[in-house]
């Protein structure tokens, strides 16, 4: 359909192209956009006319209404309102293949927006530019061209163009993946705007810092120096932004710089007039202008203009500036041996740079505020209170503010359109006084870094004036609000009361920066808390924080449990400052829901969590290995959590319910949560609610033996006394085995030997569930059929060879309690029982009892059937455990084996168990006992028949194993192996039906 439409457009243009290109005919850009360029974009899936009826802030395509404006690109292609690509349109009479100005314009737009591609087209040609490269004076029309298409190629290369710029690929994440692979390789020569701007302002502050430090002793206080330099840089950038946005100024910076001799005097006047007109506190206090060299000021000002840099402050979004400032905040000026340098800050105290992608910020804000704002009018909106208690540069607060402004604008569009201010481009906006009221009443933030506080206030001010012009602020006096009561400095986790009676020093006080919550929002609670709190591990807190502060955390916060992370505390504190009807939304590492240290945090959240968007192993933050999830939590109890697995940023906004599942919160406790990024599998488990029983109800789950001999501290060789393998055997007959161990030979009575399953050789490893168990090891088992230790006198009389051997190894076997604390760890041993095993639980389970031997830690599960009374070694995550039938169970060992070895059961283990490096999964007794077994109704003929088929197929596999043991020719073995694999597959399919309840 789209390709057919494109072909018609091509033919239409071809017929009239000479007319269009003739400048005498006055075929203008707007006509070209309407007739050709808008339809061209629609051919690649873009909803140019907003036929889907999306809210203005989420439209797929933002179209500038007046083509004579050079301040904004003609089309902005978005991902739910997040700008992704610009399209700059020209009329056909403009030769975009030769004229440098349009190419430079398109490239500047894309570069300033931190896009990877920009499109320049007059329909006759389409040029796609790589905008990760900074535009420079002298660049030609072909500089940074990524692709170029003539209109006669559009149909032929439709798929290639589609893959590059289509709406589908932007919304499914393929566009971003393409960009990472092809355009954002850091080894390439590109210089993106955030890198360029950050490098530039860091050079400024280093140069300013060095000059001021040397010039005047008042700047030799490093805190004063940092404050002064940051304030001056903010002031200059603010004026430059106002200039590009045509906001009222006493004079433009480049005009000031032109008069170099009077530069300091005129700039001082500019600052004073800006303070009067804008009055936000941005220009308050003393300025270092007269302490600076005119050359330094001149160079800073001129570096903000083309050709030094191609900045367009109408295009640079506040979110980009916010991310630049987040990186800016990780460093500060310091003095080393009398020299001013730029150095990394203490990452514990100050938020490390984890810049949250704009798509995530927008999503979190929308999902949180949408329900809070529903049905409210603009007056009621002013009663809402939103806070980020670790606000950094203020990116979340900016977006929350913008959402409230957009919401009120939309309300007036519907209910009172005449109230809105009409701009020169035909768009309508909320009056600036209303925007100021929203900012002052609704938006709050706290940060432990004073410079982050100033940046956050600065960012919000820039956001406020984002779409303002001189006419729109004409009657505003002052133009900007003062935000010192909104964005405050302090440690939101520690209050003044927390440090009372601690004899804290001034140094510690300055490090901790306690915060008085009564000073913000009149001590009242908040409707919304949102953000991306700092992630700091316990060991880092120990090494970087003072012990007083760490002690406060441990004593005050229940979530400070075991090896907790600092974000635990931020979640707990955020819940504390929420209103009863409030909502918390954070992006945090997703490991909290399964690690042991998350126990108390889970306890806090399990009844209140409303939504979790889990990114699994998708990496969201450059140069950071963090597995993340967005959690939305209500203050009040809720019935269920909506859990979704998100593969990409683009997918966040898909809204497809197939990618999410509702989990009843009664199933969530302080124990690790059974969650999987396999949503379809979670739906299967949901459907089984009330239809499963724990394995411990139908089977006996027990650990292997532990002799403790290998752990004896007396000998460095750590050789086991109780067991031996074939390499130790000298001779064997029906009654005894003669072995050589520890340099001597001993006769061992076979009646006290059992096969011992402890794979140590390559040929013994790699066994799977339906493998034949093999071992060349035997172990001395000094116990009777009831699991009682054979008495010493009986051992001497009936098993003299074994007793002689054990006595010879006494030094290796002696318990600590009999040897001054050196030896085996057996607390209840006596002089007559010194040869007992270290752990004696469940010994009878190894006597005349078929069992499944379970490998505790492995990549692939092993539940192997054993009917020869093999003993197994237990050793935490490195050993084995076992499962046997309960006498009154309806489920045979063969059926349990089939259930446990099924891939779905393995997913449950992976959901509930700890992850180990290398992809290993633990399957110890604690988890095994809790593994759900789907209940069968044996009165139902279909279910009974399925059960019997699984059992008979499993027994047949055992028979095939024995047959294969007796055969040696390849043909027979091949046939039997195929039959075995077929049965295994059939068993898996039957258990799948059990899970899916399709009997």
N, C-alpha and C positions, 0 to 999 in steps of 0.2 A: 504493500500500500504506500509506504513512505517513499520507496524507490520509484514507484510509478509517478508519484507526485513530483519528485525531484526531476524526473525525465521531462515532465510537462513544463516545469520551470525553466529547464535548460533550453527547450525548444522555443518557449515564449521569449526568453532573453535573446536567443540567437536571431530571431526574426527582427528584433527592434534594436539590436545593440548599437548600430550606427547612430540611431536617433539619440539613444541614451548618452553616448560618448561625445556628441556634438555640444559644445558649451553654449552655442547659440540657442539651443532649445530649452535651456534652463531646467533640465530634469534634475531635481535636487535630491539631497541625501535622504530627506524624510520620505519622499516617494519611493526611493530605492529600498529603504528599510521596510516600508509597508508592503510593497509588491514582491520583493525578492528575499531580503535578508531575514525577516521574521519567518516567512515560510520555509526558508532554508534551514533555520534552526529547528523548526517543527518537524522537518524531515528526519532529524536526528533525535527526535523524541522529546524536545523541550516544549513545555507548556507556556509559550510566550504570552498568550492572552489570559492566562490564569483561569482556564475553563474548569479546573478542578475546584476553584473557589477557596483556595488557601488564604489564611490570614495574611495581611501584607508582609509581616515580618518573616513568613515562611514560604513566600512565593518562590517558585523554581527559577523564574526569570524576572529580574528587576529591569524595567525599561525606562530610560530617560526620555521624557516627553518632548524635549526641545533639542533638536540636533545642533543648534547654534552655540550650545554651551560646550566649552572645552575643559570644564572642571571635572566632569565625570564621564566614564565610558558609556557608550550607548546601551550596552546590554551587560548585565551581571548574571552569570549562570551560577546558581547556588545549590547547595545541599541543605534543604530545609532552612534556608536563610543564611547559611554559612557560605560566604563568597568563595567560589572555587576557580572561576575563569571569567575573563572579560572578553567582550567582542566589541571591537571598535569598527564602526561602519563609515564608509565614504561613498560618495556618488561615483558612478562609472566614469565620469570625465576626469576623475583624479587617478593618475597612474600610480597605484601603490607599489608597483614593481620598480619604480624609478625615483619617486618622490621620497626624500629622506624624512620629512617632517611627520607624516602619518606613522611610519615605522617606529620612530623615536617616541611618539605619543603612546602608541599601543604598548611598547616595551616598558615605558615609564609607569603606565598604569599597572601592568602586571607585576613589575618589580616592587613597587611600593605596597602592593597588597600581599606580597609574599606568595604569589601564585607561581606555578611552574610553567604554565603556558598562557599565551594571549593570542587572540585571533584578530587579524586585520583583514577586512574584506570589503570589496565594492561589488560583490557577487561575481564579476567577471574573473576575479582572482581571489583566492583565499590563502593568506600567509599565516602560518602558525609559528609563533616565536617562542623560543626558550627564554623565559623571563627570570630564570635563576641567575642570569648574568647581568651585572649592573650596566645600564646604559652609560656610555661615555661619549664625550665630545669627539667627533671625528669618525664615529661608527657609521658604516654604510648601510644601505637598505637591506643588504643580505647578511648583516651581522646578526648572529644568533637565530637565524632561520632554522626551524626544526623540520617543517614540511611546507611545501608550496604546491598549490593545486590550481590549475586553470579550470574554468567552469565546464569545459568539454570533458574533463576527467572525473567530474563529480560522480556520475553514474558508474563509470568503470571502476573507480576506486572507492565506491560507497562503503564497503566493509572496512577498509583501512581507515577512512575518515570517521566512521561510526565508532570503531574501537578507540579512537583518539579523543573524541569530543562528545560522545553521546550522553544523553541524560541517564540511560541505563547503567553505563559504566561508572558514572560519577556516583550513582546511588547504590550500586552493588560493591563499591570499594575497589574495582579494578583500575579505575583512574589513579587512585592514590598508590596502588601497588606498581602501576606502570611508572609513575613519577619517581618512586623510590629507586626503581631498578635502572631507569634510563636518564633521570634528570637531577637526582639529589645525591649522587655519589660524592662524598666529601673529598675524594681524590681529584675531582674535576676542578676546573679553574673558576667556577662561578663564585660570586660574592653576593649572597642574599642580603636583604635589607636589614634583618635583625643582626646578622654578623657585622655588617658595615656600620650600622648606627651604634651598636654596643662598643665596637672597637674605637669609634670616633669619640664617644662621650668618655670612655675610659682614658683616652689620650688627653682629653680636655682636663679631666679632674686631676690627672697626674701632673700635668703642666701647671694648672692653677695651684695645686697643692704645693708643689716645689717652690713656685714663685712666692706665694703668700707666706709660707713657712720661713723662707729666708728674709722676707721683707719686714715682718713685724712680729714681735714677741707674743702678741695676743693670739696669733695663729699657731703658736707652738704647743698649745693645748690641742691634742690630736682630735678630741671630740668636737671642739669648736671648728677646727679646720675642716673636718668631714661635713659638718652641718653647713658651713658657709659655702663650700664648693658645691654641694648638692643643691642648695637653695639657688645659687646663681645659675647653674645649668638649667634647673627647672624654669626659672624666670625667662631665660633666653628662649628656650624651646616653646614655652607657652606663647610668648609674643610672636614667634615665627608661625605657630599654628594659627593664631588669630589672624595673622596677615593673610595666609592662604585662604582662610574662610571668610575673608572680607568683614571681619568684626572690627568694631571701632578701636582705633589706636591713635595715640598722639602723633606718632610717626612710625614709618616702617623701618625695620632694622637695616635693610640695605641702604636706605636713605641716610640713616644715622651714620652707618659705617663710611659712607661717601665723604663725610666731613670728618676726616681722621683727626684733625687738630683739636676740634671741640668734641670729640667722640664721648669722652667721659662725662662731660657736662650735659650734653644732649641726652645721653642714655640715662643719666640720673633723672632727668626730667620725664623721660618716657616711663621709667619705673614709678615715679611719683604719680603721674597721671593714670597709669594702669592700676595703681593701688586705689585711687579714688573711684575709678569707673567700675572696677571689678570687685574690689574689697573682699577678697576671699582669704586674706591672710598670706597669700602667695608672695606679696611684695612687702610684707611688714618687716620691721627690724632694720638693722644696718646693712648696707650693701658694700661689697668689697670693691666697687667700681674704681674708686680713687686710689685704692691700694694696688690696683693692677696696672700693668703696662698696656698702653693703647694698642700696641701691636698684637698682644695676646687676644684682647677683646675683638679687634678687627678680624683676626684669623678665625676665631670661633664663629663670628657672625657670617663671614663669607663662605665658610665651609658648609653652611646650611643651604646654599644656593647652587644652582647649576651654573657652570659646568663642574664645580668641585664635587657636588653630589646631586643626583637627580631626584631630590625629595619632592613629593606632592602631598602636602599634609591634608588635603581634602580626600585623599585616597587611603593614607595610612590609618588603619582602624585603631581605636584605643586598645583593643585586645592585643594587637601586635606590639604597640608601645608598652603595654603591661608586661608582656613576655620579655621584652628587651630589659625592662626595669627589674624583672625577677632575676635575670642573670646579673644585672648591675648590683643587686643587693647582696650577692654572695661575696663581694669584695669590698674592701675599704682601704683608706689610706693609713699607712703606719709609718713609724720612723725607725730606721735601722742604722745604727752608727752615724746618726746625724743626717741621714738621707731619707727623703720621703719616697716611699714605695707603695705599690698597690698589691694587696695580699688577700688570700682567702680568709673569710671569717670563720669563727668557730661554728661548725655545722650543727652542733648540738643545740646551741642557744638560738642560732638564727636558721631560718628555714632554708634547707638546701634547695637548689634549683631543680624542681620537678614541675615543669611548666605544663599545666593541664590543657590538652587540646581544646580548641574552641567548640568543636562539635560536642564534646562531653559537657563542657560548662553550660552550653545552651540547653542540652538535653536535661541536665540535672535541674536547672532553674525552671524549665517548663514543667517537668514532671512534678516538681514540688509546689510551685506557685499556682499552677492551673486549678487545682481543687481548692486551694486556700482563697483564691480570688473569685471563684465562681459565684455569679449572681450579685456581686458587690458593685456599687456605683463608685465614682471617683472620690466622693467624700468618705465613704467607708474604707476605701483603699488606704487613705491617709492614716487609718488606725492600725495598719499592719506594721509589724516590726520584724526585720530580717537582719541576721547577723552572721558574720564569719569570724570565729574567735581565733583564727590564725590567718589573717587576711592577706599577708604578703603584699603583693602589688595591687590587690583589689580586683582581680579578674572576675571572681564570682559576684562581688558586689556590683561591679559595672553591669554585668548581665542581668542581675536581679532588678537593678534600677531600670534598665532598658525594658525589661518585661513589663514592669508596672506602668511605665510611660506608654508602651504600645497598647497595653490593656485599656488604659484610660482613653487613649486616642480612638481606639476601636469603639469604645462605649459611646463617645461623643459622635463619631461617624454615624452611628445607628440612631442615637437618641436626640442629639443636639448638634448637628453638623456645623451650624453657624458659629458655634463657640470656638471652633478651631481656627488657627492662624493659617491663611493661605500664602504659600510661598511663590516666588517668581516662576518656578518650574511647574506650577499647577498643583503641586502636592499640598496636603494639609498636615499641620503638626500641632501638638499641644503647646499652648502659650508657655513661655519660659517661666513665668511665675508659678504655674502649676507644676512644672518639672522641678523647680527648686523646692517646692513644698514636699513633693514625693521624696526627693533626696534627703531633705532635712528630717522629715518625719519617719521615714521607713527604713533607711539604710544605715547599718552600724557595723563597725569592725574593731578588732583588737589585734595587736601584734607586739611581740616582745622586742622587735627591732624598731627603734625610733625612726630609722630611715625608711623602713617599710611603711610606717604610718604616714610619713610625708609623701611617699610615692603613691600610696593608696588614695590619699586625699587629692593629689595631683591628677591621678587617673580618672577619678570621679568627676572632677571639674572639667577635664577634657571631654569626658563622655557627655556631660551636661550641654556643652556648647557644640557638640558634634554636628548638628544640623541647623545651627543658628547662623543668621546673617545680620548685617547692621540694621535692616528694618525690623527684624524680629526681636531685637534687644533694645530697640529705641527707647521704650518707656520703662525698661527695667532699671531700677536704681536700688541697690547696686546690681550689677549683672549676675554676680556669683554669690553663693552662700558661704558662710564660714563653717567649716566642718570639724572643728576641734572637739566638739561634744559628741560627734558621731564616730570618728575614727580615733581610737585612743591607744596609748602606749602602756604595755604591761604584760605580765605573764598570766594569761587567762586561767591557768591551772592552779595558781597559788594566790591566796588572799592575804590581806594584812593580818587577819585573825590566825591564819596558819602559822605565822612566825612569832606570835606572841609567846613570850617566855622561853625563847630559844637562844637568847644571848647572841643573837646574830651580829656579825661584824658589818661595818659599812661596805667592805669589799663584797661580802656575800649578798648583802642587800641589793647592791648594784647589779650583781650577777643574776639574782632571782627575779627582780623587778615585780614584787607582788602587786596585784591589781585589786582595786576596790570596786566590786560590781555595783555598788550603790551609786557610783558616779556615772554610769551609762544607762540611758533609758530610764532614769529616775529609779533605778533598782528593780524595775519591773521585768517580767519574763518576756520571751520572744515567741512569735508565731512560727518562725522558720530559722533553722540553723543550717548552713550549708558550706561546703568548701572541700579542700584537699589538705587535711591536717598533716603535720610533720610525721615522718616515719623514722623512729630512732630506736634501735635495739637496746636491750637492757645493758649489755656489755659496753655499748657506746655511752650510755647515760652514766655508767659508773666511771668511765675514764674521762668524761668531759664535764659532768655536772659536779657541783659540790655536794657533800654527803647530807647536808641539811636539806637541800632541795629534794634529793632522792628519798630521804627519810619521810618527807612530807607526802610524796607520792605514794609510798608504801603504806603509810598510816591512814591516808585520806581516801584512797580510791580502791574499791573492792576489785576492780579489773587489773590492778597491779599484782598479778599472780604469776609466780614462777618467772620464766624468762619473757616478761611482757614487753610489748612495744609501746612507744609513747602515744601512738594514735589510739590505743585502747583508752587512755585517760581522756583524750579529747572527745571521744564518743560519749564516755560516761559524763563528763562535765557538760557537754552539749545537751544531753537529756535532762540534766539538772536545771538548766536555764530555760527550758522549753515550757510554754504554757501547756495546760492539759490537752488542749486541742491542737497543739503544735506538731510540726513535722521536721525531722532531721534528715538531711541527705548529704552523704559523704562518699567520696571515692577513696577506698582504702585497699591494702593488700588482701587478697581473698583467702589467705591461709588461716585467718582467724577462726573460720568455722570448722576446722578440723584439727588444729594443733593443740597439744596439751595445755599450753600457756593461755589459750583462748577460753578456757573453761568458764571463768567468772564473767568475761565479756559476753559469752553466749548466754549465760544465765540472765544477764541484764536485758538481752535483746530478744530472746526466744519467743516471748509472748507479744512483742510489739513490732517486730519487723514486718513491713508491708510489701517490700519489693527488693529483689536483688538481681542486678544485671551483671552477670559473671563473665569476664573476658577470658577466662581460662588461662591459657599460656600465651595469648596475644600480648605483644609488648606495645604499650602506649606511649612510653616516655623514652626519648632518645638517650642512649648511653646509660640506661638504668634497667636492670633486670628485675622487674616488679610485675607480679601477677595480680591483676586488679579486679575489683568489683565495685559497682555503685550500689550502696545500700540506702534504702529509704525506710525510716523508722518513725512510727507515731509515738506520742507520749502515752496514749491509751492502748489498752489491749486490743488486738485485732485477731480475727479468726484464721486468716491464712496469709501466706506469703506468695507473691507472684515471682517465680524464679525463671530467669531466662539466661541462655548462653549466647553471648554476642561475639561474633567472629571478627567484626571490623567496626570502625567508627561509623561507616555508612549504614551498617545494619541496625545501629542503635535506633534509628528513626523508622524502621520498616513497619513496626506495629503488627507484625504477623504473629497471631496467637499460636501458630504451630511451633514457634520457636520458644514458647514459654509454657510453664506448667504451674499449677497452683498447689502449694504444699500446706497442709493444715498445720497451724502453729502448735497444736498439742503434740505433734510428732517431734517438735524441736525442743531440746533440753540443753542442759549444760554439757552433755556429752557431745562428741563430734557429730556434726550434722551429715546425714546421708544424702549428699547432693552429688550430681554428676552433670558435666556439660553435655552429656547425651540426653537431650530432652525427651526423645521418644522413649528411652528406657525408663526415665522417671515417670512418664505417663503410665507405663506398664506397672511399675511399682505402686503408683497411686491406685490403680484399679485393683490391686491385690490387698488393699487395706482391709484388715479384719479376716483375711483368708490365709494367713501364714502363722507358723509357730516357730519358736527358736529351736535350733538344732539340739540344744541341751535338753529339750523335752522329749526328743525321740532317739537320742544317742548319748553314749558316754564319751566325753572328750577329756583326754588326759595327756600329761606331759611324759616325755621319755625319762629314762633313769639319769641320775647324776652321781657318779662315783666320788667325785671331788679329788680323785688321784691326780688328774692332769693339772689341777690347780695348786698342788702342793708347792710350797715356797722353798723347800729344802734342796731341791735339785734343779739345776739350770736346764737339763735336757727335757723336762716336762713329759717324759714318756709315761704312757698309761700302764698300770700294773695289771688290771683285771682282764684286758683283752689282748689278743694276738692275732696275726694273720698268717697266711701260708708261708711267708718268708721265715717265720720263727720255728716251723715244724721240722723236727729232725726225723721223727718216726711216728707211725700211728697204727694202732690195732683197734679191735672192737671195744676194748675197755678203757684205753687211755691214749693220750697224746704226749709225746716227749718233745719239749720245746726248748729253745735256747734263747734266754733273755738275760740281759744285764751281765753277760759274760759267763753264765752258768747254764747247765741243763737241768730240767725239772720234768717229773712225770705228773701229768694233769688228768684226773679222772673225768671221763667224758660225761658221766651222769649229771655232773653239775655245770656242764657247758650249754650255752644257748647260742644260736646264730645271732650275730650282732650287726645291725644295719648302721653303718657309719661310712658312707662313701668317701674315700680318700684318694682313689686312683682315677685316672682319666676314664678307664673302661667301666668304672662303677657310676660315673656321673652322667647327667643328661637323661635320667630315667623319667618317664612321664606316668600319667595316671594308669594307663592300661599296659604298662611295661611289666616284664617279668623281673621280680626283685632278685638281685644277686648280691652275695657278699662272700668274701673269703675270710671273714673275721668271726671269731668265737669269743665269748666272754664268760668268765667265771661268775656263776650266779649262786651265791651262798645262802639261798633261801629255799624253804620247802614249798609245797603246793598251796599252802595257805598264805604265802608271802611273809612268813616269819623267818627271822635269821636262824640258821642252823647253829645250835650251841657249840661252844668251843670243844667240849669233850667229844661230841659226836663228830665234829670235823676231824679231830685227831684220829679217831677210831675208824671212821668209814671213808674219809677222804684225806689220808695222810699225805699223799703227793701234793694236793692243793694246799693243805695247811702248811707243809714244809716250804712251799713256794711263797705263800703269803708272809710267813714268818721271816723268810730271807729278805722280803721287801718291807719289813716292818718300818724301817726309817722313812720309807716313801709313803707309808699308809698311816702312820701314827697320827691320831687326831690332836689338834691344838690343845684341847683341854687336858690331855695326858702328857704333854711335852712342853710345858712352859710357854704356850702360845705360838709354837712353831709347828706347822704341819697342816693336816686336812681340817677343814672347817666343819666339824661334827660336834655339836654342843653336848649331846646326850650319850656319847660313847663311854664305855667303861673298860676296865682291863680285860673283861671277857668278851667285849663286842667291838673291839678296835678295828676289825676287818669289815664292818658293815659299810654299805653305800652311804654317800653323803646325803641323798634324798631317797626316801623309801615309800613315798606315796604311790598309790596305784600299781604296786608290784604285781598284785593278783591279776591285773588286766593283761599281763604278759604271759599268763599261764593258761594253756588250752583255750585260747580266745582268739578267733579270727578278728582282724582289725584292718583299718585303713591307715597306712603310714603317710603322714602329711609333712611335706618339706615346708618349714616355717617361712623362710625367706628365699624367694626366687623370682625370676622373670615369668616363668611358666609354672602353673600349679601342678602339684603331684599329690594325688590321693590314691596310692597304690595298695592293692589288696594283698594281705599277708595271712597265710593260714599255718605258718610254721613257727609261731611263737618267737619271732625275732624281737630282740631288745633294740631299743632305739636310744640315741643320745639326745639329751635335751641341753640346750645351751642358749637361752634367750632367743635372739633372732637368728642365730646361726645353726640351730639344731633341728630336731624333729619333734612332732607330737603325734597323737594317734586318736582314732575314733573306733569305738566298738558298739555293737547293738545293745540296747536296753532290753531286758527280758520281756517287758510288757509292751514293747513298741510294735506298731503296725508296719513300720518301715524297715525293710531289710537293709543290710550293709550294701548290697549291690545297688539298690535304688538310691541310697544316700550318696554313694560314690558318683552316680550319674548326675545327681543334682549339684553336688559340689564342683564337679569338673566342668559344668556348663559355663560358657562365656558370660552369661548374665550374672551368675554367682560371683565370678571373678570381678565383674564391674562393682558389685556390692563391696567386695574386699577393698578394691581400690578407692571406693568412696569413703570407707570407714577407717581404713588403716593408714599408717604413716607412710609417707613417700620416702624412699631411700635412693641415694645417688645411683645412677645407672639403670633406672627403671625397675628396680626390685620392689616387690610387694610383700608385706609381712602377713602371715596367716596363723598367728599364735592362738593358744587356747581361749584367751579372753574374747577375741573376735569370733572364733569358730563357734563358741557357745551361743553367740547372738545372731549368727547367720540365719536368715529366715528360710524355712522350708515351706513351700506351698502345700497347704492341707489338701488331701484327697478325700473324696466321699466314696468309700469302698462299696457303698450300696448302689452307687451309680455304675451301670454296666460299662459304659465307655471309659470312665476313669479307672475302674478296676482292670479292664483289659489293657489299658495303656500301662498301668503299673506292672502287670504281669509280663508284658512285652519287654519293658525296660529291664526287668530282672532276668528274664530268660536270655535276652541278647547279651547282657553282661556276663552271665555264666558261660555262655557260648564263647565269649572272648577269652575267658580263663582256660577253657578247653583247648582253644586254638593256640594259646600260649604254650601249653604243655606239649601239644603236637609239634609245634615249631622247635621246641627244645630237642625233640627226638629226631627231627629231620635235618638233613644237611645239603641235599641237592637244591640248587637255585630255583628250578622250575616249581617244585613243590612249595618252597618257602615263599616264592612270589605270589602263588595262588592263595596261600593261607593269609599272607599279609594283606592282600586286597580284600579278602573276606572280612578280616578284622577291622580294617579301615571303614568298610561299608557299614558294619555293625555300629562302630563308634559314631559315624555320621547319623545313622538312624536313631540312636539313643539321644544325640544332641537335638535332633528335630522333634522328638517326642517330649523332651523336657522344655523345649521352646514353646510347645503347645500348652504345657502345664502353666508356664509363666503367663502366657497370653490368654489362658482360660479357654482354649479352643480344643475341647476334647473330641 
